[in-house]
Structure formats: C-alpha cells, structure tokens
Amino acid sequence: MESQCLTLISAGKVKIAATKGTEILASANDVFNSIDPNFKNWGCDKAEQPTREADIEVYEQVQDADYQKIFGGFGQNLDRLCLTTPQIKSFVVNNAKDYMLGAEGWTYFRFLFMVGNEFFIADVRIDSHDKRDVRVRRFTYDGLCYAEHRHRIVVPRLSMK
C-alpha cells in the first residue's frame, strides 16, 4: 500500500549497495557541499550496523503533505520505512541521478531514518550541476512539503516486507 500523496516512480528492482555502517552523513564531505550541523547537534552522527544490499522504492510527491502524512500513508510501522544513514549516502552516490528532474534547479529527496527511538528526515537536495546539500529535520516537524517541488521519497521496498 502506498501513501495517497505519493506515486511510485521507480521501475523494476532498485537496489542500494551493502554498507559497512561507517559511512555517516554528518561527515560525508566527499559527497555533500553542505551538511546540516544538526546531524551532530541531534546525535545523528553515529556509525550504524552494516547492511546487506537492499531493494528500495522511489516515489514522487503529488499532494502537499507533512512528514506524518507522507510516511504514515503507507500503513506500515515507521521503523519498516527507515533506511540507515549509510544507505542514504549510498543512494545519493549511486542512484539519485536516475531520479533527477532534469530541469535547472533542485531535486529534493527525503529519507526516513531512526536514531535511538527518534525518527528523523534526511532532506537531500541536488541541483542540476550536481551540487549536493543534506539537511536533517525531526519527523515531528509540521511544515508542509509542497507537491509542486515533486519531492522524491525513498523507502525500503514494501512488497518485500
């Protein structure tokens, strides 16, 4: 089941490579031009468990919504929608280009991840010249994500759960 404010845009099997768990976003200066200091301020700068290659799905946002509506619309426990921060980095490096809008400007990718018992959103922005920024938001942030920006929402493949 997918969220009503999203439409699936990935076709076939999209995979994120296995990770060592040490490729954290807070220090990924090799990938991002700008990294939100709140990754460190909020304790989101920790190494994680290694992961195996994983199947994922990419959705495009088609209705204005906040994070609770976007991720809550899948009808799944939120922890089943999370990726690790090393998986997020791997997606940005290896897969993001396949889902870029192609126009001048920014493409926005949103990922749900968890630290301890708290959920966060990694907000990755990539422009048409491959400038990459990453911000972090608390999942409880109640601001709207506007459909006109065609945000990409990346989650583990739900049909495999």
C-alpha positions as CSV (number, residue, x, y, z in Angstrom):
1,M,0.0,0.0,0.0
2,E,1.4,3.4,-0.9
3,S,0.6,6.8,0.5
4,Q,-2.2,8.7,-1.3
5,C,0.1,11.8,-1.6
6,L,2.7,9.8,-3.5
7,T,3.1,7.9,-6.7
8,L,5.6,5.2,-7.4
9,I,8.2,6.2,-10.0
10,S,10.9,3.5,-9.7
11,A,10.5,0.7,-12.1
12,G,11.9,-2.8,-11.6
13,K,14.4,-3.6,-8.9
14,V,16.3,-0.6,-7.5
15,K,19.0,-1.6,-5.0
16,I,21.2,0.1,-2.5
17,A,24.6,-1.5,-2.2
18,A,25.7,-3.1,1.0
19,T,27.2,-0.8,3.6
20,K,29.8,-1.1,6.3
21,G,27.8,1.1,8.7
22,T,30.6,3.7,9.0
23,E,29.6,6.0,6.1
24,I,27.7,8.6,8.1
25,L,26.1,11.7,6.6
26,A,27.4,14.1,9.2
27,S,31.0,13.7,7.9
28,A,30.2,12.9,4.2
29,N,32.2,15.9,2.9
30,D,33.2,13.7,-0.1
31,V,29.6,13.6,-1.2
32,F,27.9,16.9,0.0
33,N,28.8,20.5,-0.5
34,S,26.9,21.5,2.6
35,I,25.9,19.3,5.7
36,D,23.5,20.5,8.3
37,P,25.3,20.8,11.7
38,N,22.1,19.4,13.4
39,F,23.3,15.9,12.3
40,K,25.9,16.3,15.1
41,N,23.8,18.5,17.4
42,W,21.0,16.0,17.5
43,G,23.2,12.9,17.8
44,C,22.6,11.7,14.2
45,D,26.4,11.3,13.6
46,K,26.8,7.7,14.8
47,A,28.1,4.7,13.0
48,E,25.4,2.0,12.4
49,Q,25.2,-1.7,11.8
50,P,26.4,-2.9,8.4
51,T,23.6,-3.6,5.9
52,R,23.2,-6.0,3.1
53,E,22.2,-5.0,-0.4
54,A,18.6,-3.7,-0.1
55,D,15.7,-3.3,-2.5
56,I,14.1,0.2,-2.4
57,E,11.3,2.1,-4.0
58,V,11.3,5.8,-5.1
59,Y,8.0,7.8,-5.0
60,E,7.2,11.3,-6.2
61,Q,5.1,13.5,-4.0
62,V,1.8,14.5,-5.8
63,Q,-0.1,16.2,-2.9
64,D,1.0,18.8,-0.3
65,A,1.7,17.0,2.9
66,D,3.7,16.9,6.1
67,Y,6.1,14.1,7.1
68,Q,3.4,12.3,9.1
69,K,1.0,12.2,6.2
70,I,3.7,11.2,3.7
71,F,5.2,8.3,5.7
72,G,2.0,7.5,7.7
73,G,0.1,6.9,4.4
74,F,2.0,3.6,3.8
75,G,0.1,1.9,6.5
76,Q,3.3,0.5,8.0
77,N,5.2,0.8,11.2
78,L,7.5,3.7,10.7
79,D,10.6,1.6,11.5
80,R,9.9,-0.5,8.4
81,L,10.2,2.6,6.2
82,C,13.6,3.6,7.6
83,L,16.9,3.4,5.8
84,T,20.3,3.8,7.6
85,T,22.3,6.9,7.1
86,P,25.0,4.9,5.3
87,Q,22.2,3.6,2.9
88,I,21.1,7.1,2.3
89,K,24.7,8.1,1.4
90,S,24.9,5.1,-0.9
91,F,21.7,6.0,-2.7
92,V,22.8,9.6,-3.2
93,V,26.1,8.4,-4.7
94,N,24.8,5.5,-6.8
95,N,21.1,6.0,-7.6
96,A,20.0,9.7,-7.2
97,K,20.9,10.7,-10.7
98,D,18.3,8.2,-12.1
99,Y,15.5,10.2,-10.4
100,M,16.6,13.8,-11.0
101,L,14.0,16.1,-12.5
102,G,16.4,17.1,-15.3
103,A,15.5,20.8,-15.3
104,E,17.5,23.7,-13.9
105,G,17.1,23.9,-10.2
106,W,17.0,21.4,-7.3
107,T,15.7,17.9,-6.9
108,Y,14.7,17.0,-3.4
109,F,15.0,13.5,-1.9
110,R,13.5,12.6,1.5
111,F,14.5,9.6,3.6
112,L,13.2,8.5,7.0
113,F,15.9,7.2,9.4
114,M,16.0,6.5,13.1
115,V,18.4,7.3,15.9
116,G,17.6,5.6,19.2
117,N,13.9,5.9,19.5
118,E,13.5,9.1,17.5
119,F,12.7,9.4,13.8
120,F,14.4,11.9,11.5
121,I,14.2,13.0,7.9
122,A,17.3,13.4,5.8
123,D,16.5,16.1,3.3
124,V,18.9,15.8,0.3
125,R,19.0,18.5,-2.3
126,I,20.8,18.0,-5.6
127,D,20.9,20.7,-8.2
128,S,21.3,20.3,-12.0
129,H,25.1,21.0,-11.7
130,D,25.4,18.2,-9.1
131,K,25.8,20.5,-6.1
132,R,24.6,18.4,-3.1
133,D,23.3,19.5,0.3
134,V,21.9,17.5,3.1
135,R,19.7,18.7,6.0
136,V,18.1,16.9,8.9
137,R,14.6,17.5,10.2
138,R,12.8,15.9,13.1
139,F,10.0,13.7,12.0
140,T,7.6,15.7,14.2
141,Y,8.4,18.9,12.2
142,D,4.9,20.0,11.0
143,G,5.9,22.1,8.0
144,L,4.4,21.2,4.6
145,C,6.3,19.7,1.7
146,Y,4.8,21.1,-1.4
147,A,3.9,18.8,-4.3
148,E,4.9,21.4,-6.9
149,H,8.6,20.6,-6.0
150,R,8.0,16.9,-6.8
151,H,9.9,15.6,-3.8
152,R,11.4,12.1,-4.2
153,I,10.6,9.8,-1.2
154,V,12.9,6.8,-0.9
155,V,11.9,3.8,1.3
156,P,12.7,0.1,1.5
157,R,10.7,-2.0,-1.0
158,L,7.4,-2.6,0.8
159,S,6.4,-5.6,-1.2
160,M,9.4,-7.5,0.2
161,K,8.2,-7.0,3.8
